[in-house]
Amino acid sequence: MVLAVTCLALATVVSAMASLNVALPDIARETHASQTQLSWIIDAYSLVFAALLLLAATLGDRFGRRKALLGGLGLFAGVSAAATFSSDPGTLIALRALLGVAAAFVMPATLSTITTTFPAAQRARAVSIWAAVAGASAVLGLLASGAVLEVWSWRSVFWLNVVLAVVAVIGTYFFVPESAEAKKQPVDGVGAALTVVGLGVLVYSVIQAPEHGWGSPRTMGGIAVGLVVLALFILWELRHPHPLLNPRLFRNLPFAAGTLSITLQFFAFFGFIFVVMQYLQLVRGDSALIAALSVLPMSAAMIPSARLSPRLAARHGARRPWVIGLIAVSAGLLVLAELDTDSSYWLILAGLIPLGAGMGLAMTPATAAITDALPPVFSTGCSGPGGTVCGGPTFGPCG
C-alpha cells in the first residue's frame, strides 16, 4: 500500500507537467492568452518545481516525508480547485507556479519514502515500479486529459488533478508511515537561496530563449548568471558542515552516471512531449483525445520494460540494460526527428516504441545507482495507524 500510494502521488505531480499541453488550444480560445502567456502557463510549473526541488527535498527529509506528502498534496488539490474558477491568463500562470511549489515537496518524498520503507532485497523492484510510473504517468496524464476534454472544457484537467491529489492524501494519511533523518541538522539557508536563484535564473533564461533568441545578450547573460550562482552554490556547499547537497557525492561514479542519465532522459522526454502534442494537434489536425492516444504506445512499451529491467540487472549486471536502454532512447529520437507534415503514423510508432522501452530499461538502474550510492537514512519517531511498517535499521513495526 505504501508503494501504491507513493506512486499515485508521483503520478499526480508528474502528469501535471504534461497533461495541460492538450488543453492549450481551448485555453487560448477562452482566455485570449498570447503565445508567450500559453508558454508560461505550461512552464511556470516546471520553473518553480526545478528551483525549489532541492530545498523541498531537504525539508522533507529533515522534518518528515509523510508531512511533506500531506502538505504538498493538500496544496496541490487546493490550488488545482482554484484554477478551475480562473479565466485570466495571469492568474493561471500564478496558480501553476503554486502547483510547482506543491510538486517540489511531493516528488522527492515519494522516492525517499520508498527507499526508507523497503528493505534492500525488495528495494530494486519497488524503485523499478517508481521509475515506470515516473515515465509513464506523463503520457497517461495526456490520455486522461484528452478523454475528459472530449466532453468538458480545459477546466476538467484541473479537476482531474483535484481527484488524484485527494485520493493520494487519503492514502498517505492511512498507509504511509512517518520517517525523517535521525539527526535534526540545521537547514542550509544560504545554500537554499543560492540554488533557488541559480536554478530559477537558468531555467527562466532557457524558457525565454526562443522568444528573445538563443544568441541574444539577455539569454546568454541570464544563462551565465545562473551558472555563476550555481558555481557559488557548489563552493558554499563544499565548505558548509551540513550541506544541502554534498558535491563530493559526484566523485562516486555510479551516482554521477545515474544523475546524468536521469537528467538527460527527462530532458529529452518532456521536450518531446511538449513538441509532439503541438505537432499532432496543430500540424496533423488531431483532436486532443486522438493526440493523447497516439503517444500511448510509448507507455505501453515503457511499463513492462521498467519491470523487466531489475531482473536483467540481477542476471547480467546493471550496466547492460542501462546501456541498451539509452541506445534505444537515442534510436527512437532519431526516428522521430524525421517527422514532417506528411509523415504517416507508422513513423511515429517506430520512434515511440524504442523511446518508451529504452526509458523503461535505463531509468530503473540509473535511479537505483543514485539511491544505492547514498548513505543509509535511519528514520526516527515512526508513526502510523495499525502498526505500519517503517524504514530503519531493522525495518520493524513502528513502536
N, C-alpha and C positions, 0 to 999 in steps of 0.2 A: 504493500500500500504506500509506503514511503516513496518507492520508485515511481509508482503510478502518479502520485500527487505532484512530485517534483517535476516529472516530465510534462504534466499538464500545465504547471506554472511556466515551465520553459517554453512550451508551445504557445502559450498565451502571449508572451512578450516578443518571441521571435516572429510569429505570424504577423504581428502588428507592424513589423518593419516593411513587409511586402504587400499585405492584403489591401491597403488603401490605393495601391497603384491601379487596380482595375476600376476604381471609382473616380479617377481623375476627370474623365470627360463629363460625368454627371456633376461633380463639384464645380467645374469650370462654368457649366451652363447655369447652375442655380446661384452661385455666389459671385459670378463675374470676376473670378480671380484671374490675374495675369499669369503668364507662363512662369515668371520668377516666383510669384506667390505660390503657384502649384508646386514648384520645386521645393520651396521651403515648407509647405505643408507635409511633404514626404521627409525632407532632410532634417527638420528641426528635431525630430525624434532621434535620429541617428547621431546628430551633433551632440546633444545633451547626454545621450546614453554613453557615447565614447568618452566624453570629457569627465563624467562622474563615475565611470565604472570602477576604477581602481580604488577611489576613496570609498565608494559604497561597499565594495567587497571587503575592504579592511574593517569598516564599521560593523558589517555583518559578522565577520569572524571574531571581532573583539567582544561585541555586546550581545550576540545571539543570532544565529542564522534563521531560526524559526521566527523571531521578531522581525527580521529583515523581510522574510517572505510575507508575513501577515501584513506588515506595514506597506510594503511595495505593492502587493496585490490589491489591498484596500484602496490605496491611492489610484491605482490603475483603473479599478472599477468606477470610482467616483468621477475621475476626470473623463473617462470614456462616456459616462452617462451625461456629463455636462456638455460634451462635444455634440451630442445628438440634438441639442437645442440651439446650436450656433448656426448662423448664416453669414458670418463675416469672415473673410479670409484671414485677417489679422488675428482674430480670436482663435480660429482653428490652428494657426501656427503656434500661438502661445500654449494652447491646450496640448498639442502634440509634443511640445517641449517638456511640459509637465509629465506626460506619459513616458518620456525618455528618462526623467528622474526616477519614476517608479520602476522602470525596467532595469535600471542600473543596480537597484537593490535586489531585484528578483533573480536575474540570470546567474550571477556568481554564487548566490546562496543555494541554488539548486544543485550545482556540481559539488560544492563543498559539503552539503548535507549528504549527498550520496557517498562521497569518499570517506566521511567520518562515520557513516552508519553501517556500511557493508564491510565485512572482513575481507582480507586480501584475496582469499580464494574466490569470492564472489564479485569482487570489485570490477574486474575486467569486463564481465558480462553486463554489469549494471552500467558501466561507462559506455559500452557499445550501444546500449539502448538509448542512453542520453544523447550520444552523438547522432544516432539515426533520427531522433526526434528534433534535434537542433537543425539538422539539414533539411528534413522533410517537412517540418511544420510551416515553413515559409510558403512552399508550394501548396500544401493542404489549406493554408490560410487563404491563398488566392482562389482555390476551388470553392471554399465555403463562401467567400465574399462574392464571387461571381454568381453563385447559386442564389443567394439572397437578393442580389441586385436585379435579378430577373423579375422579382415580384415586389420590390420595395426600393426606396431611394438610397443614396450613399450613406445615410444615417444608420442603415442596417449594419454596416461594417462596424460601427462603434458599439451598437447594441450587442453584436456578437462578442466583442471584447468584454463587455459587462458580464455576459453569461459565463464565459470561460473563467474570468477572474473570480467571480463569486463562487463558482464550484471549486476552484482551486483554494480559495480562502477557507471554505468549509472543510475540505480535505486536509489542509495544513493544520487547522485547529485540532482536528480529531486524531490525526495519524502521524504527524511529523514531530519527533522529539526535539527539544531544545538542545543545542550544542554551541559551544563557544571555545575560544582559546583559554587554556588553563591560566595563563598569566595575563592580567589586565594591564598591558603596557600602554603608555600614553600614545594617542594618535599623533602622527607626524603632520601637524598643521601646515607647516611651510611646504613640505613635500606635496601635500594635497593641493595647496594653492598653485604650486608650480605645474603639477600635472593637469589641473583643470584649465589653466591659462594656456599651457603649451599645446595640449591636445585640442582645446577649443579653437585656438587661432589657426592651427594647422588644418584641422578638418574644415573649418569655415572657409579658409582660403581655397582648398581643393574643391569644395562645393560650388563656390562662386567663380571658379576659374573659367568654366565655359562661357559665362556672361562677360567677364572682364578680359578674357584671353589668357592663355597659359603663359605667354611671354610678357604680359603687362607688368609694370612696376608694382601695382597693387597686389597681384597674385604672387609674384616672386618674393616681394617684400614680406607678405604675410607668411608664406612658407618658411622663409628664412627666420623670421621672428619666432615662429612656432618651434623650429628645430633648435634654435639657440636656447629657448626657455627649457625645452626638454633636455638639452645638454646640461644646463644648470641643475635640473632636477636630478640627473644621474650623479653629478658631482656632490650634490647635497646628500643624496641617499648613501653614497659611499662613506660619508663621514658621520651620519646620524646613527646613534646607538640602537634605535628602534625604527628602521626604515619602513616606509610604506611598501616599497618594492626593493628588495636587495639586488642590485645589478650583478653581484657576484654569482647569482644563480645561473647566469648565462654562460659561465665557464663550464657548466655541466652540458656537454654536447647533446645528449638526448633531450634535455629541457629546451635548449636553444633551437634544436631542429624541430621539435614539436610545436613550439611557439611560432616559428617562421612558417611552418606548414599550415597550421590552422589559420594564421593571418592571411596567407595568400589564397587559401581555399575560399574563405568567406569573402575576401576582396573580389575574387572572380565570380563567386556565386551570386552575391547581391547586386553586383554590377550587371551581370547577365539578366537577372530578374527584372531590374529597372528598365533595361533596354528592350527585352523580348516582349514585355507586356505592351509597350508602346508600339512595337513592330507588329504584333498580332492584331491589335485593335485599330491602329491608325494607318498602317500600310496594307495589311491583308483585309481589313474591314471586318474582323471577327467581333462577335459580341463579348461582353465580359465573361460570361459562362463558358463560351467556346474557347476563349483565350486561356482561361484557367484550366480547362480540360486538356488543352493542347500540351501543357507542360507537365501534366500528371505522370506520364511515363518516367520522368526523372525521379519522382518519389518512389514509384513502383520498382525502380532499379536500386535506389539508394537504401531502402529499408532492409531488404534481405541481405544485401552485401555488407551492411554495417553489422548485422547479426552474425554473418559468416566470418567477418574479419578476426575476432578474437580466437576462433577455432584455428584459423590458418596461422595466426601468430603463435599459438601454443604449439603447433605442429612444426612450423618452418621458421619461427622467429618473427619478430615484429617488422623487421626491415622489408621482407618480401612483399606482404600485402600492402605495406605503406608505399613502397616504390611503384608497384604495379598500379595502385590506385591513382597516384599522381600522374603517371603516364597516361592512364585512361582519361583523367580530367583534361589534360593537355590535348589529347586526341579529340575529345568531344568539343572543346572550344575551337580547335582548328576547323572542324567541320562546320560549326555554327558561324564562324567568321565568313563563310562563303555565301551566306544568305543574301538575297536581293529581292526586289519587288516581285519577281516571277518564280521564286523558289517554291517547290512543292513541299507538302508537309512531310514527305518521306525524308527529305534532307534534314528537317528539324528533328525528326525522330532519331535519325542516325547520329545526331550530336547529343541529344538528351540522354540516351541510354548509357553511353560510356561516361558522360559527365556525372550522372547520378550514381552509377555503380562505382566509379572511381572515388567519388567523395565518401561513399559508404565504406569502402575499403581503407582509405587513407585517414579519415578523421578519427577512427577509434584508436589505432596505435599511436597517433600523434597526441591525442588527448591523454591517453594512458602514460605516454612518455613524460608529459608535463606533471601529472599528479604523482607518478612513481618517483620522480626526481626530488620532490619536496619532502622535507622532514615531516614525520607523523604529527598530527594535531590531536591532542587529547582533550576531550570535552569534559566540562565540569558543570555541576548544577543541573544535571539532566532532569527533565520533567516531561511527563506525557501521560495521557489517560490510559488506564488499563494496563499499566506495567509495560509500556512500549520499550522496545529495544533501542539503545542508542550507541553511538560510536564511542570508542575509548580503548584503552589498552587491553581490556578483557571482553569488550562488546557484550557486557552483561546487561541484565534488565536495569532500568532506572531505579535508583534506590529511594 
